[in-house]
Amino acid sequence: SVDLLIDGKEAFSRIIENIRKAEKSIYINIFLWRDDNIGNQIGKELLKKANDGVEITIVKDRLGALFEVSQWQKQSFFNKGLSQEELQTAALIDVSNQSSEEAHSNDQVENSLSQELINHSNLTVQYNEVRNDHSKYYIFDNETLITGGMNIGDEYHQHWHDYMVEMKSPLLVSKFKDRICGKDDFDEGSSIEFMLNYQSDVLDKRDVKPKMIELLENAQEEVIIEMAYFGDQEITNAIIASANRGVRVSIITPEM
């Protein structure tokens, strides 16, 4: 089965449900993990499963910490000890994105829960490497995959509109892992396929942009685009070209 999960209420409730059901393994790849309500709730659920013997791996990009300590409540769940250079970069991000609802200080408050997770024998937590990996996905018992646009943070309950997709299929989980490891190529004939913008020691894939341009060029009647921001000139040109040849183009984008 494949289900669309809309906004934080649906996505995080399903993520927590899958954590509770996991019997053997949980794998989480994430860019941002905020030290807030949902961040701690997921942490507590993971600690319970680790205590039950479930093997858990968390891969979290240190680069995301710059945004964790510069936005909203300004607390990172794992990356409490940033360098002075990193804090200065975070301060620049803070100045350019500041909201009246945000905390005023980014002094980090220690969290015993995150330390328990880091030190647990059934948990592997990789959080101190800059990976430039903006992807977010969860794999439960190699049977269920949840992936999409949401990091771990309260803003998906309160402010931001986003989606995740849940796929209950050992075959799709295996296909997803093979794609990331470079063992499988994009299959045009598959009913469900994964496009990657992904770079690692073994793989450098940039599937998304050429596929978007191809879809825009082949559109005959209508294109609907919901996007937080635009910037790639080739994609912009392809959108304009679609409209110029009579395709009805609708763009939904936030004011800020």
ZIRAJO-V912017 format. One record per run of one state. SS is the DSSP state (~ for helix, > for strand, _ for the rest). FROM is the first residue (numbers start at 0). TO is the last residue. Records with the same first field share a line. If there is no record, write none. Layout:
SS: FROM-TO + FROM-TO
This chain:
_: 0-0 + 21-23 + 30-31 + 34-35 + 51-53 + 60-60 + 68-74 + 76-82 + 97-110 + 119-121 + 126-135 + 140-142 + 148-150 + 152-153 + 158-161 + 168-168 + 180-195 + 199-202 + 218-220 + 226-231 + 244-246 + 252-255
>: 1-5 + 24-29 + 32-33 + 54-59 + 75-75 + 122-125 + 136-139 + 143-147 + 151-151 + 162-167 + 196-198 + 203-205 + 221-225 + 247-251
~: 6-20 + 36-50 + 61-67 + 83-96 + 111-118 + 154-157 + 169-179 + 206-217 + 232-243
